[in-house]
């Protein structure tokens, strides 16, 4: 239910334009040579990047994530990455239950998605109390 309106928009976009809901980074950042090579991250629409943690790493909970050009906000920490000149790799904590997810600041749907930033504290508390 949290992303219901956004996913509904993506379903309408899929029907009218044929765009998939889950996309490769190159769909929106085709000019970015590195984004074209990324195989372990996806976008949900044009405004969310997910980097699922596919293998456990007991020595470190940090993983390397590529963010294309733009302003991206990590939903769990609220840290903003201003990449006006081009994309960059960043290292981020990724404990169980908190996979790296980034919102494109001032993206087309930022006003609909920024509530995720407000919810992060509640969700982190719920995860820590399990």
N, C-alpha and C positions, 0 to 999 in steps of 0.2 A: 504493500500500500504506500510505502514511503515514496517511491518513484512512479506512482501510478500515472500522473499527468504527463510526465516526461515520456514514459514508455508509450502512452496513448498517442502522443504527438509522433513518436518514432514509427508506430504502426501505421498511422495515416500517411506519413512520409514514404514508408515502404510501399503502401498501396498506390499512391499517386505518382511517385518518382522511381520506384523500384529499388530504393536504397535499402541495404540490410540494416537491421538494428545494431548488430555487433559488427564492427568494422575494423579493418586494418588501418594503422596510422597513415599509410600512404594515401588513403582515400581523401584525407583532408590536408595532408602535408606532402604531396607528391613531389614538390620541388626539394624536399629535404632528403638527401641521399641516405643518411643514416636511418631516418624513419622508414624508408623503403625496405631496410634489411632487418628490422625488428620482428622477431617471431614469437616472443613471449609476453607481449602486451596487446591489449585490444582497446578499442574505443566503444563506448555505448553512445551512439549518436555522435555529434560533433563536439560535445562539451565535457565528456567524462573519459578519463583514461584509467584503465585497470591494469595492474601488473600482478597477476596471480602468482603466488609462491608455489612453484611446482615441485621443488625438492627441499627436504628439511636440511637445515644447516645448523647443527648443534653448537658450533663454535661462535657463530655470529647470527644475530637476528636481523642484520642489515643486508639489504639487497640493492643491486644497481638497477636504476630505472632511467629510461631515456624520456626526456620531455622535449617536445618540439618547440619552435619559436612561439612566444606568447607569455602570458601571465597565468601560472598554474598554482592552485592552492591545494595542499595536502589536507584531506578532510580530517585526519585523525589528530594532527598537530596544529593545523591552522597556518603552518609555515607557507609563505608565498615565494614562488620562484619567478623572478622577472627576467625572462629570456628574450629581450627585445631584439638582440642582434642575431640570434639563432639558437637552435636546440642545444641541449647539454645533458650529459649523464649526471644523475644525482644519486647519493646513497641515502637510504631511508630505513628506519626501523620497521620491521614487519613481523611482530609477534603473532602468535596464533589468534585468529579472529579479527585481525586488523591488516588485511592485505593493502598494499599501496593503491590508493584511489586519489585521483586529482581532478579538480573542477577547473575548467577554463574560466578565469576571471573575466567578466564582461563579455562572455560568449553570448550567443543568441538566447540561451535559456538560463543564464546565470541567475536571474531573479527567481526562477522556479527551483533552482538547485541549491542556492546558498543556505537554505534551511538545514542541509546536511552538516554544515559547519557548526550550527547551533546544537545539533543533536549529538555531536561527537562526544561531549562530556558525559551525557547520559548513557550512551552505548558503552563507552570505556568503563564506566562504573559498573554497569550490568555484567560485562565480560569478566571484570576483576572479582566479582562476587560469586561467580560460578564455582 
